[in-house]
Amino acid sequence: MVPQGALRRRPRSSPSLTLRLCVPVLLCILGVTGYAQRGAEDLEGRQADPRAVAGGKIVALVFVRTDCPISNRYAPTIQRLSAQYADKAQFWLVFPDKDETPASIKKYLRDYGYKLPALRDPRHALVKLSLAHVTPEVAVFSAGGQLTYHGRIDNWYESFGHARPAPTTHDLDDALRATLVGKAVAQNDVRGVGCYISDLE
């Protein structure tokens, strides 16, 4: 029995117990942080940072989905622009849908005749970096890694399912030209029309 008015002493934790409790928590935190920082991956499952291997070129990340009809219709435009700027800009196709497998993406590339390198972004590292919301949208980065433009390719689509006979603006082309000469892009955030990227935070 503890005498009245006496203070009960709290048992002291042993250093070994504290260490055993803290280490798993610390490892968990570090693990989550590392997981969140993991970037996109190529179709062989290797981690890849498209900006790090651009070789001094500007970078264009084109977000697409294999099941998005608007993404599919833009395939010729994407390939034309990537060929036009091949010596100055590195284009990448980025697939943000978690359910798309390397096999399904490889089939998509064959079906649409793509020769561009492709990345999977199931953890949305590039989506967040690029402020992308729908497919197709494009993010343009300067040679120094600065995001200079994010948004639509052009205004071909007025809304989902409603397309103009031909686009009257060429937003991506304008952004590439401006970025190459170091000028600010006049309209650097133009939301695209297409299929929403799921599970955005």
N, C-alpha and C positions, 0 to 999 in steps of 0.2 A: 504494500500500500504506500502511495506517495503522500507525504505529509501535506496538510492543507496549506495552500499558498505557495507550495513549491512548483517550480516550472518543470514541465516534462521535457526532457532532452530528446531532440529528434535524432534518430540513429544516423550516424555518419556513413555516407556511401564510401565504400572502398574505392581506391583509384582503379583497381582492376574492373570493378563492376561498372563504374562510370565509363571506362574505356569501352567495355563490351556493349554498353547501351548506345554510346555516341558513334562508334565506328560504323555500324550498319546505317544509321541515319545519314552520316556524312557521305558514305558510299552511295546511298540512295540519291542524295541531292546531287552529287557529282555525276552520277549515272544519268539522271534526268536531264541535267544541264548539257552533258555531252550528247545525249540523244537529241535534244532540241537543236543543238548546233550542227548536227549532222546534215549535210547538204543533200543535193539530188544524187542520183546514181545512174550510171550508164546501163545499157541493156544486158551487161554481164554482171551487174550487181556491184560494180566498183564505185566508190564515192567519187564525185566529180564536181569541180567548181568551174563553170564555163568561163568566168571572168579571168581566172588564173592562167588559162591556157590559150588566151586570145592572141598572144604574140604581138601585142601593140595595136591590134585592130579594135574598133568599137564592137560591141556585142549586142545582138538582137535576140531576145528570148521570145519565141512564139509559142503561146500556150494553146494547145489543141486537145481535142478528145476524139477518139476513134468513132464514137457514136453521136457526135454533134454534126448535124447536117450543114450548118453554116461553116464550121471548121473545114469540112470536106470540100465545100464549094470554093473555099479560098485557096486550096492547094496550088492551082496554077499561078495565082498572084504571088503567093509566098515563094514559090520556086523561081518565078521571074525576078522578083526583087533580090533574092539571095544570089542569083547568078549575076545580076547587074552590079551588085556591090561586093562581089566575091573577093576582090583584092583589097578591100578596105574595111569590110565588116564581116564578122563571124556570126552566122545564123545558127540557132539551135532550136529544135522542136522540143517542147517541154510538155510532158503528159502528167497532169496533176491528179488524175483520178486514181484513187488507191486500188481500185479493182482491176485496173488494166495491167496485164502481165507483159513481160518482155516478148513472149510469143505473139500475143495479139498486136502489140505495137509493131513488131517486125513484119507481120502480115499486112498491116495498114501501110507501112512504108513501101512495101512491094506493090500493093494495090494502087497507090497513088503516085508511084514513080519517084518518091522522094530519095534524094541523095544526101540530105542533111543529117548531121549527127543528132541523135535523139537521147533524151534524158527522161527518167521517171522522177517525179517529185511527190511521192506519197505522203511525206511529212510536211509538205507545203513550205519548205524553206525558201525556194525561189518564188513561190506565189507571194509570200509575205514581203520578200525583198523587192519584188516588182510591183506590189500593190495591185495584183491582178484580181479580177472578179469573175470574168466570164471567158469562155473560149469561143472564137479566137480573140485574144488580145496580145499585144506585144509590148515588151519593155526594152528600151534602148539604153545602153550604158556607154559612157565615154571610154576612151582608152585608159583613163585614170580610174575607172570604176564608178563614176558618178551616174546616178539614174537621171537621164535627161528627158525621157518621155515614157509614158505608159498609157495604153489605151487601144483604140481600134486601129485597124489597118487603113480603112477608108470609110466613107459613108454609103457604101453600096446598099447596106440594109438599113431601112428606116426603123423597123421593129422586127421582132421575131416572126418570120414567115412573110415579110413584106419587103421586097427588094426593088431598088430602082433599076431601070434598064442598064445603067452604068453609073459608077460613082462619080460624084462631082467634086469631091475633095480627095486628097491623097496624103493622109495624115502621117503614115509611117514613112513614106518617101520624103516628105518635108522634114520629118524629124531626123532621118538619117543624114540628109544634106546639111542641116544646121549643125548637128553634132560633129560631123566631119570637119567643119571649118571653125569649130569652137564657139558657135553662136548659140544663144538661148533659143529654145524651141518656142515659137509663139503660142501655140496651144499644146501644152505638155501633159495634159490630163484630160483625155476625151474618152469617156466610157464607151465600151464596145457593146454590140448587140450579138447575143449568142446564147450559149448554154452556161448556166451558172456553175461555178466551181463549188462542189459540195464541201461541207464540213469546215467552212471558213470560220475563224474565231472572231 
